[in-house]
């Protein structure tokens, strides 16, 4: 070798930028809670009411932002559970009449119709 140095692009590798290393310490309260340190919240883009997931990998815990937008209203959850039980048991289930299907979904009875889009 002639001592020359080659960059990643010259060697055919794609250069990937990574987030800088952040090390923070949090104290666990008597209720088992921690405060996610501000630099970590900022790096993950987590605001008030944001959610995180914890994954245990050996002796390490990986924290990731959760972008799940599910509604967690207890009344809605109870209703959905009731609905699921009824569907599984076949209770309170009836078919829609042809006239109602056509009025709601169109002549094909399909929920979505193909629509031509012109630029």
C-alpha positions in Angstrom: 0.0 0.0 0.0 1.2 3.5 -0.7 -0.3 5.0 2.6 -3.2 6.8 0.9 -6.5 7.0 2.8 -9.8 6.4 1.0 -13.2 7.7 2.0 -16.3 5.5 2.3 -17.7 6.7 -1.0 -14.4 5.9 -2.8 -14.6 2.4 -1.4 -18.2 1.9 -2.5 -19.8 2.3 0.9 -22.7 4.6 1.7 -22.0 7.0 4.5 -24.6 7.0 7.2 -24.9 9.7 9.7 -25.7 8.6 13.3 -27.1 10.4 16.3 -24.3 11.5 18.7 -23.8 9.4 21.8 -25.9 10.7 24.8 -25.4 9.3 28.2 -27.8 10.3 31.0 -28.7 8.9 34.4 -32.2 8.8 35.9 -33.2 7.8 39.4 -36.0 5.3 40.0 -38.7 6.6 42.4 -40.4 4.5 45.1 -43.2 3.9 42.5 -40.8 2.6 39.9 -40.9 5.7 37.8 -38.2 7.7 36.1 -38.0 11.0 34.4 -36.8 10.7 30.9 -33.9 13.2 30.7 -34.5 16.2 28.5 -31.6 15.5 26.0 -33.1 12.0 25.4 -36.6 13.4 25.0 -35.3 16.0 22.5 -33.2 13.5 20.6 -36.3 11.2 20.2 -38.7 14.0 19.6 -40.9 13.2 22.6 -43.2 15.9 23.9 -45.7 16.1 26.7 -48.0 13.1 26.5 -45.6 11.3 24.2 -45.2 7.6 24.6 -42.0 5.4 24.7 -41.5 1.7 24.5 -38.9 -0.2 26.5 -37.2 -3.3 25.1 -34.9 -5.4 27.3 -31.9 -6.8 25.3 -29.8 -8.8 27.7 -28.7 -6.4 30.4 -29.5 -3.3 28.3 -32.8 -1.4 27.9 -33.6 0.2 24.6 -36.0 3.1 24.7 -37.9 4.1 21.5 -40.6 6.6 20.7 -44.0 5.2 20.0 -46.0 6.8 17.3 -49.2 4.8 18.0 -52.2 7.1 17.8 -54.8 4.7 19.3 -57.4 6.3 21.4 -57.3 5.1 25.0 -60.7 6.3 26.3 -61.9 3.7 28.8 -65.5 4.1 27.5 -64.5 3.4 24.0 -62.3 0.5 25.1 -65.2 -1.1 27.0 -67.5 -0.6 23.9 -65.0 -2.2 21.6 -64.6 -5.1 24.0 -68.3 -5.6 24.1 -68.5 -5.4 20.3 -65.7 -7.9 19.9 -67.5 -10.4 22.2 -70.8 -10.0 20.3 -69.1 -10.5 17.0 -67.2 -13.6 18.2 -70.4 -15.0 19.6 -72.5 -14.1 16.6 -74.8 -12.0 18.7 -76.7 -8.9 17.5 -75.4 -9.4 13.9 -77.7 -8.9 10.9 -77.0 -8.4 7.2 -77.7 -5.1 5.6 -80.5 -5.1 3.0 -79.7 -4.6 -0.7 -81.3 -1.1 -0.8 -79.3 0.1 2.2 -76.1 -1.4 0.8 -76.6 0.4 -2.6 -77.5 3.7 -0.9 -74.4 3.5 1.3 -71.8 2.0 -1.0 -73.1 2.4 -4.5 -74.4 -0.1 -7.0 -71.4 -2.4 -6.7 -71.9 -2.7 -2.9 -68.1 -2.0 -2.5 -66.9 0.5 0.0 -64.4 2.0 -2.3 -64.8 2.7 -6.0 -62.0 3.4 -8.3 -61.8 7.1 -9.1 -59.9 8.4 -12.1 -57.4 11.1 -11.0 -56.3 13.6 -13.6 -53.2 15.8 -12.9 
